[in-house]
Amino acid sequence: METFEILEQTGHEQVVFCSNKESGLKAIVAIHNTTLGPALGGTRMWNYTSVDAALKDVLRLSRGMTYKASVAGLNLGGGKAVIIGDYKTQKNELLFRTFGKFVDGLAGRYITAEDVGTDVRDMEYVRMETKYVTGISKALGGSGDPSPVTAYGVYIGMKACAKQKWGNDSLRGRKIAVQGAGHVALYLCEHLYNEGAELYVTDIAEEKIKILLETVKAHVVKPEEIYDTDAEIFSPNALGAIVNDLTLERLKCEIIAGGANNQLEDEFKHGQAVLSKGILYAPDYVINAGGLINVSNELEGYRQDRAMKQAEGIYEVLQRVFRLSEEQNVPTHVASNKIAEDRLNQVGSIRKIYSGNSNYSGRLGELTHK
């Protein structure tokens, strides 16, 4: 299938290939949809096996950001960028400043942030060349690490799941299996432990488990054994595609709610399988939207208390998702997709209204002065 055919199929507006010999930069920026506002999404640095693999990933990720921003009620579109390279050995100032030049050339249609393989320092290099970047350090007026807000959103979303499943959103005494012990999982476990949940944790990196156990009490299990625990809630916070044929046979949980991206290996197949098994699934891009909420706040002058308050809205969004899922007897990810698409269509319908000499549409980045 040719590139334009792929873009027509995925609904993307723009894809930009960036190349610079001096810095060694090879990057792709994908803008999926800007109906609600400028496309915001992180820059991932990964040693892809091919350009086609990188393109496939950036198209998938940018589309996901459109839905995440829409369902979270943000006035932002969906975008993503990937830099082809080894983040362990090939990162340097020139690479990211060069990338910043390309981002700046998009004139605000795409706003970047950190993602897998990139960090706050990398974004500060990008910021030297463009203002269209978020996720910079608090010292420079940014939001810093988004993990606290992401984790809080997952925690609030988990409580919404408990309310739907058991009629009470208390997590006290609930057995919760947490896969992954990174930053998001660490903050999440603190919330869960403070509420009185019984935690089962795992990670392939033992040093992360040690850090986590300095903060909370938890049962440590081997990575492959996490699926076999008698937990009521399974919380994936590491790998994607973790809900699949093999794991569904082993999971004993009643709820799947975690911060990992792309949790369903096959959206259609495994979304339906989860529904058939009676497991309540919190769509990943809904429950982990706290990270996007956090960096979006930088665009209006960052305040963590405001970001946290916005993240609390994930509770209500999930309630809407669960109601629609029940009413239409569809998997929860289908229900959340519909809610996101409805908002895109509704807001898109007013774009045809001429607003005279005013250039203000109420969307971030679109206030201009004549």
Secondary structure by P-SEA (a helix, b strand, c coil): ccaaaaaaaacccbbbbbbbccccccbbbbbcccccccbbbbbbbcccccaaaaaaaaaaaaaaaaaaaaaacccccccbbbbbccccccccaaaaaaaaaaaaaacccbbbbbcccccaaaaaaaaacccccccccccccccccaaaaaaaaaaaaaaaaaaaaccccccccbbbbbccccaaaaaaaaaaaaabbbbbbccccaaaaaaaaacbbbbbbcccccccccccbbbbccccccccaaaaacccccccccccccccccaaaaaaaaaaacccccccccccaaaaaaaaaaaacccaaaaaaaaaaaaaaaaaaaaaaaaacccaaaaaaaaaaaaaaaaaaacccccccccccccccccccc
